[in-house]
Amino acid sequence: MKEISTSIGQPYENLNGDLQCDAVGHLGDYVIRKMPDHTWIAIQLFGAIGSIAATAPTPEDAFNQAEAWHYAHGAQKRLMMSLAIEGVEAFDLELALNEVLKLVSEGYTSGFDRNETGSYKFSIDAIN
């Protein structure tokens, strides 16, 4: 059996201007994002719906708490996202995709919006 190493990357500014870092744990990939109150949240990617697993004062603490929480709660169901994006230009598609990524990282499991140049609609469902 191959052992998976854990690691936390260096913080960087994402496309929305938020400070975050990426991490790989025993139970999967995480995004660790700095919140306006200066705490860090660990979000397990492809984890349970509402996948914010920990809030802590440092990225390392958030990651360690998230790993411990997910270990204690056993295997999580896999998720499937349905996403439809329309736009006039490629830039419209990119803006919509960034908005969807932001909403998902904040724990939303569905959403939609439209304007003069495009639209998006997404939903996340747990699957076996």
Secondary structure as UniProt FT lines:
FT   STRAND          7..8
FT   STRAND          12..13
FT   TURN            15..16
FT   STRAND          19..25
FT   TURN            26..27
FT   STRAND          28..34
FT   TURN            36..37
FT   STRAND          40..44
FT   TURN            45..46
FT   STRAND          52..56
FT   HELIX           59..72
FT   STRAND          78..87
FT   HELIX           90..105
FT   TURN            106..107
FT   STRAND          110..115
FT   TURN            116..117
FT   STRAND          118..127
//
